[in-house]
């Protein structure tokens, strides 16, 4: 890689945690290393938070919460807009940090801060929707409901979009009057320290607390804290299920889980192929190394167009430029971390062993710059059948599985046969076919003649093991409140 290019130095000197408005080390003084996935070199270290740090954060958040909740919706909204402005002002510093820490390409990663700013701004204007109802339960009396915040809530953030999730997801919880303890992923923790700096400057002490550390200690301490009743997690199905089990052992809790996906893209023979082929690449999120729960990683091509579509797709995928994630011209960077890299390689071997036909990628790219780092070419398997593991299990990497179909009932049965149900895409010019197929597809977020995009105020979430609850819309903010019934007897 060309070391003469700008942005090679990590733009944060001493990453710290945020507790009670102060940037601090962990109680144990332990730190852990974050690795650059492009070259396996040490980027920096962050504090290794412990259960004691989580307890300190809880005490600070609990002390700050009544005063924060007592602010008017307009006052809380104004503070969120200040947070959004401060985040925007630090966007280039955050961008370079995240590209180096995640391996995501700079051209795509540039939009993440903007997305977080948009979400914060959106929720900042929703405070007056935190309203209840009046119900004519009896004549002459008044029966009403009001919404109240949970108090202290916990959020656990994944590695693929660190700042976007960490910052944006503060919005609904804070707007509802809660204070927050947040744990970023141990795989991409560095930008969270920049967010900690921003929150320390903009927010009252204790309103947001950020604990870096490992899931087995810091994350588990949040989940198991008996007084943190509301928890939100984005990540894998096994981890989500483990969080459910752990939470249930200590208290009755309200969990939002946005988990994995093995999402279908179904292409009918009348689809616009000039748009559908690049959409299959975009929907797979190769630009994010396939590391997205919403990736349309199962591509179902009608037999009439299968061969021509697959040939075009394979050629385009093979031509993608894998390279330095700080290079604006790179189409795909490295896998985020060693464990995920080994998992993806394992699934590629499984795909071969189970009889899948490798038509693109499937190996480490050639060249000296790829000798170190977690590099895998964008990969496409054809001739997939429903019984293959690669056809059923989430890889969370740049591996697309292609199926051939000619019977709609059968393809829908296969599409709905996995444990997941997060997203789906349908490509056809026939609106009746599109709507009928969308109604039968068991996924929570469906595009017709589109892929990938999230839209303002539209709630996002999945069916079955892809999760519970909805995010990104007003329902997310309301989920951070409990409803209280009040009866006034005249």
Long-range contacts (C-beta under 8 A, 24 or more apart in sequence): 1-38, 1-39, 1-324, 1-369, 2-324, 5-324, 5-326, 5-327, 7-96, 7-99, 7-100, 7-326, 8-326, 10-43, 10-44, 10-96, 10-97, 10-100, 10-190, 11-93, 11-96, 11-97, 12-44, 12-93, 12-97, 12-190, 12-193, 12-194, 15-44, 15-45, 15-46, 15-47, 15-189, 15-190, 15-192, 15-193, 15-212, 16-46, 16-47, 16-193, 16-196, 17-46, 17-47, 17-49, 17-53, 17-193, 17-196, 17-209, 17-210, 17-211, 17-212, 18-196, 18-199, 18-200, 18-208, 18-209, 18-210, 19-53, 19-56, 19-57, 19-60, 19-209, 19-211, 20-56, 20-57, 20-59, 20-60, 20-64, 20-205, 20-206, 20-209, 21-60, 21-200, 21-203, 21-204, 21-205, 21-206, 22-200, 22-205, 23-193, 23-196, 23-197, 23-200, 26-50, 26-53, 26-212, 26-213, 27-52, 27-53, 27-56, 28-52, 32-186, 32-213, 32-214, 34-101, 34-187, 34-188, 34-189, 34-190, 35-337, 35-338, 36-100, 36-101, 36-373, 37-102, 37-103, 37-333, 37-334, 37-335, 37-336, 37-337, 37-341, 37-373, 37-374, 38-100, 38-103, 38-324, 38-325, 38-333, 38-334, 38-373, 39-372, 39-373, 40-338, 40-372, 40-373, 40-374, 43-100, 43-101, 43-190, 44-190, 46-189, 46-190, 46-192, 46-193, 46-212, 47-212, 47-213, 48-212, 48-213, 48-214, 48-218, 49-183, 49-211, 49-212, 49-213, 49-217, 49-218, 50-213, 50-217, 50-218, 50-221, 51-217, 51-218, 51-220, 51-221, 53-211, 53-213, 53-218, 54-181, 54-211, 54-218, 54-221, 54-222, 54-225, 55-221, 55-225, 57-181, 57-209, 57-211, 58-152, 58-181, 58-225, 58-227, 58-228, 60-205, 60-206, 60-209, 61-152, 61-179, 61-180, 61-181, 61-206, 61-207, 61-209, 62-151, 62-152, 62-179, 62-227, 63-206, 64-179, 64-204, 64-205, 64-206, 64-207, 65-149, 65-151, 65-152, 65-177, 65-178, 65-179, 65-206, 65-207, 67-204, 68-174, 68-177, 68-178, 68-179, 68-204, 68-207, 69-149, 69-177, 69-178, 71-177, 72-127, 73-127, 73-128, 73-130, 73-175, 74-127, 76-124, 76-127, 76-174, 76-175, 76-177, 77-124, 77-125, 77-127, 77-175, 78-124, 79-174, 79-202, 79-203, 80-120, 80-121, 80-123, 80-124, 80-170, 80-171, 80-174, 80-175, 81-120, 81-121, 81-124, 82-202, 83-120, 83-167, 83-170, 83-198, 83-199, 83-202, 83-203, 84-116, 84-117, 84-120, 84-121, 84-124, 86-198, 86-201, 86-202, 87-113, 87-116, 87-117, 87-120, 87-163, 87-167, 87-195, 87-198, 88-113, 88-114, 88-117, 90-194, 90-198, 93-194, 94-163, 94-191, 94-194, 96-326, 97-190, 97-191, 97-194, 98-162, 98-163, 98-188, 98-190, 98-191, 99-325, 99-326, 99-333, 100-190, 100-325, 100-326, 101-162, 101-188, 101-189, 101-190, 101-191, 102-159, 102-160, 102-162, 102-188, 102-325, 102-336, 103-289, 103-325, 103-333, 103-334, 103-335, 103-336, 103-374, 104-160, 104-287, 104-288, 104-289, 104-291, 104-325, 104-333, 105-287, 105-325, 105-327, 105-330, 105-331, 105-332, 105-333, 106-325, 106-326, 106-327, 106-328, 106-330, 107-287, 107-328, 107-330, 108-287, 108-288, 109-325, 112-161, 112-163, 112-164, 113-163, 113-164, 113-167, 115-164, 115-168, 116-163, 116-164, 116-166, 116-167, 116-168, 117-167, 118-168, 118-456, 119-167, 119-168, 119-169, 119-171, 119-472, 120-167, 120-168, 120-170, 120-171, 122-171, 122-456, 122-457, 123-171, 123-172, 123-174, 123-175, 123-477, 124-171, 124-175, 126-172, 126-175, 126-474, 126-477, 127-175, 129-474, 129-477, 129-478, 130-175, 130-176, 130-177, 130-477, 130-478, 130-481, 132-483, 132-484, 137-487, 140-490, 141-487, 141-488, 141-489, 141-490, 142-487, 142-488, 142-490, 143-485, 143-486, 143-487, 143-488, 144-485, 144-486, 144-488, 145-483, 145-484, 145-485, 145-486, 146-483, 146-484, 146-486, 147-176, 147-478, 147-481, 147-482, 147-483, 147-484, 148-177, 148-481, 148-482, 148-484, 149-176, 149-177, 149-178, 149-480, 149-481, 149-482, 150-178, 150-229, 150-230, 150-254, 150-480, 150-481, 150-482, 151-178, 151-179, 151-227, 151-229, 152-178, 152-179, 152-180, 152-181, 152-227, 152-228, 153-178, 153-179, 153-180, 153-181, 153-228, 153-229, 153-230, 153-231, 153-232, 153-480, 154-180, 154-181, 154-182, 154-183, 154-222, 154-223, 154-225, 154-228, 154-230, 154-231, 154-232, 155-180, 155-181, 155-182, 155-183, 155-231, 155-232, 155-233, 156-182, 156-183, 156-215, 156-219, 156-222, 156-223, 156-231, 156-232, 156-233, 156-234, 156-235, 156-243, 157-182, 157-183, 157-184, 157-185, 157-192, 157-234, 158-185, 158-234, 158-235, 159-185, 159-187, 159-188, 159-291, 159-336, 159-337, 160-188, 160-288, 160-291, 160-292, 160-336, 162-188, 162-189, 162-191, 162-192, 163-191, 163-192, 163-194, 163-195, 165-234, 166-191, 166-192, 166-195, 166-210, 167-195, 169-232, 169-471, 170-208, 171-477, 172-471, 172-476, 172-477, 172-479, 172-480, 173-230, 173-232, 173-480, 174-207, 174-208, 175-477, 176-477, 176-478, 176-480, 176-481, 177-481, 178-230, 178-480, 179-206, 179-207, 179-208, 179-209, 180-207, 180-208, 180-209, 181-209, 181-210, 181-211, 181-222, 181-228, 182-208, 182-209, 182-210, 182-211, 183-210, 183-211, 183-212, 183-213, 183-215, 183-218, 183-219, 183-222, 184-210, 184-212, 186-212, 186-213, 186-214, 186-215, 187-336, 187-337, 187-340, 188-336, 215-239, 220-246, 223-247, 224-249, 224-250, 225-250, 226-250, 226-251, 227-251, 228-253, 229-253, 229-254, 230-254, 230-479, 230-480, 231-255, 231-256, 232-256, 232-257, 232-258, 232-469, 232-471, 233-257, 233-258, 234-258, 234-259, 234-293, 235-259, 236-260, 236-394, 236-396, 237-394, 237-419, 237-420, 237-465, 237-466, 240-467, 254-479, 255-468, 255-469, 256-467, 256-468, 256-469, 256-470, 256-471, 256-476, 256-479, 257-467, 257-468, 257-469, 258-293, 258-460, 258-461, 258-462, 258-466, 258-467, 258-469, 258-471, 259-293, 259-420, 259-422, 259-462, 259-465, 259-466, 259-467, 260-293, 260-394, 260-396, 260-420, 260-422, 260-465, 260-466, 261-293, 261-294, 261-295, 261-297, 261-394, 261-420, 261-421, 261-422, 261-423, 261-462, 261-466, 262-297, 262-298, 262-392, 262-393, 262-394, 262-418, 262-419, 262-420, 263-294, 263-295, 263-296, 263-297, 263-298, 263-420, 263-422, 263-423, 263-424, 263-425, 263-443, 264-296, 264-298, 264-299, 264-300, 264-415, 264-424, 264-425, 264-441, 264-443, 265-296, 265-298, 265-299, 265-300, 265-424, 265-425, 265-426, 265-427, 265-451, 266-300, 266-405, 266-411, 266-412, 266-415, 266-424, 266-425, 266-426, 266-427, 266-437, 266-441, 267-299, 267-300, 267-301, 267-302, 267-305, 267-309, 267-427, 267-428, 268-302, 268-426, 268-427, 268-428, 268-430, 268-433, 269-302, 269-304, 269-305, 270-428, 270-429, 270-430, 271-305, 271-427, 271-428, 271-429, 271-449, 272-427, 272-429, 272-449, 273-305, 273-308, 273-309, 273-312, 275-449, 276-309, 276-427, 277-309, 277-312, 277-313, 277-316, 278-316, 279-425, 279-427, 279-450, 279-451, 280-309, 280-313, 280-400, 280-451, 281-313, 281-316, 281-317, 281-320, 282-451, 282-452, 283-425, 283-451, 283-452, 284-398, 284-400, 285-452, 286-317, 286-320, 286-331, 286-332, 286-378, 286-398, 287-331, 287-332, 289-332, 289-333, 289-334, 289-335, 289-336, 289-376, 289-397, 289-398, 290-344, 290-378, 290-395, 290-396, 290-397, 290-398, 290-399, 290-400, 291-335, 291-336, 291-340, 291-396, 291-397, 293-394, 293-396, 293-422, 293-466, 294-422, 294-423, 294-445, 294-452, 296-423, 296-424, 296-425, 296-451, 296-452, 297-394, 297-395, 297-399, 297-400, 297-401, 298-384, 298-391, 298-401, 298-403, 298-415, 299-400, 299-401, 299-402, 299-403, 300-403, 300-404, 300-405, 300-411, 300-414, 300-415, 301-402, 301-403, 301-404, 301-405, 302-404, 302-405, 302-406, 303-404, 303-405, 303-406, 304-406, 306-404, 310-359, 310-382, 310-402, 313-360, 313-380, 313-402, 314-359, 314-360, 314-380, 317-360, 317-361, 317-378, 317-379, 317-380, 317-400, 318-360, 318-361, 320-378, 322-365, 322-370, 322-375, 322-377, 322-378, 323-369, 324-369, 332-378, 332-398, 334-373, 334-374, 334-375, 334-376, 335-374, 335-375, 335-376, 335-397, 335-398, 336-374, 337-374, 338-374, 340-374, 340-396, 340-397, 341-374, 341-376, 343-395, 343-396, 343-397, 344-376, 344-395, 344-396, 344-397, 344-398, 344-399, 345-376, 347-389, 347-390, 347-393, 347-395, 347-397, 347-399, 348-376, 348-379, 348-399, 350-388, 350-389, 350-390, 351-381, 351-388, 351-389, 351-390, 351-399, 351-401, 354-388, 354-389, 354-390, 355-383, 355-385, 355-388, 356-381, 356-382, 356-383, 356-384, 356-388, 356-390, 356-401, 357-381, 357-382, 357-383, 359-402, 361-398, 386-414, 386-417, 392-417, 392-418, 392-419, 394-420, 408-437, 412-437, 412-440, 412-441, 415-441, 415-442, 416-440, 416-441, 416-442, 419-464, 419-465, 420-462, 420-464, 420-465, 420-466, 421-462, 421-463, 421-464, 421-465, 421-466, 422-461, 422-462, 422-463, 422-466, 422-467, 423-447, 423-462, 425-450, 425-451, 444-470
